[in-house]
Amino acid sequence: MSPAVPPDLLRPGASDRWVGRVLPAVAGAVGADLPGAEDARAALGLPRVERAVVVLVDGLGNTNLVERAGHAPFLRSLLDGAAPLTTTFPSTTATAMGSFGTGLPPGETGLLGYTVREPATGALANMVQWTGLPDPEIWQPTPSVPARIVAAGVPVTSVGPSRFAGSGLTRAALRGAVYRGADRPDDRVAATLDALRRPGVVYLYWGEVDSTGHHHGWGSWQWGDELAAVDSQLASLSRRLPRGTVVALTADHGMVDRDPAARWDVATDAALSRDVELVAGEPRAMHVHLVPGADRDAAASRWRERLGGAALVVTRDEALDDGWFGPVRPAMAPVVGDLVVAMRGRATVVDSRTQTPASLELVGVHGSLTAAEMQVPWLVWQ
């Protein structure tokens, strides 16, 4: 039995209202005949339409939006009665986008963190930049939901930064759509409206809220200004939608601002570094890989004692038995750490041996099981 998930954290997979049902629900809304699509559409409350836009605002957690809604009058007008969705664990972009794009839990996609240990090499690989990894179609072989919607006869267009066209993460999670690179906010809106000239689905990605939160914190004035800019663009888009269009907004994860006084560094902490070969993941959610032959339970006890109430530390078997990643493909089992660590409050664990100085100084962080990180908006309008 795994240690109980404390009440300040959300157990992964406890709700069927999660990011993996968004694109199947959209498929049901536009009449694409995919297994489970109609059930997902009904569960997430989408009408039947000819055109659908899914907006994903990276890093915009439901708590973040509600608490700073004064910067977003348009989105604030949609909050009343809107119930959030939950995201994946880790609550991080690569993992969440894998499930968002495929409808599968992280254990099936293998997109199990910002960084992971690649089983074939034993080295640290980056899933956002897709470095140190096999071809995306090998790592994640299941056809994406957009590809399945296209195969059902409904066109799908992805709108986002030009640099993501054909990227490893795009291919792993969202392959199959026509990609429209649009770097300026106005261009994204224009590209979305152009794609809506015909019936179909548009996926619109917005990344600036996340990057601003990382560098300045979600409580900063810079973050508020970025939220206001997104809100203004979405209000403009909504005024110009063709009839028969539904728009649904969600996110991949939320964010907390780290507490500098509650940070541990594996590189300099003897209790945390003992028997540790590699730390993957990120400062709020870690896969801790031990040296061969190390006592996993003893290592878990050391980490629990050292971190105390700042973290929930479980072994690989405990995490898998409790379904933190859903069913795990056998090939992906070694990607899960010998220990899996979810931070509480605003605490972090870093490893300065492998993390860059710039990443160590990020203010806004995510990845763990708090409501602020796990709950994301689900706002629907026509």
Secondary structure, DSSP 4 states (H G I P E B T S, - for coil): -PPPPPTTB--TT--S-BGGGHHHHHHHHTT---TTHHHHHHHHTPPP-SEEEEEEETT--HHHHHHTGGG-HHHHTT-TTPPPEE--SS-SHHHHHHHHHHS--HHHH---SSEEE-TTT--EEETTTTBSS--HHHHS-SPPHHHHHHHTT--EEEEE-GGGTT-HHHHHHHTTSEEEE--SHHHHHHHHHHHTTSSEEEEEEE-HHHHHHHHH-TTSHHHHHHHHHHHHHHHHHHHTPPTTEEEEEE-S---EE--TTSEEETTT-HHHHTTEEEEEEETTEEEEEEPTT--HHHHHHHHHHHHGGGEEEEEHHHHHHTTTTSS--GGGGGGS-SEEEEE-TT-EEE-TTTS-HHHHT-SEE--SSBHHHHEE--EEE-
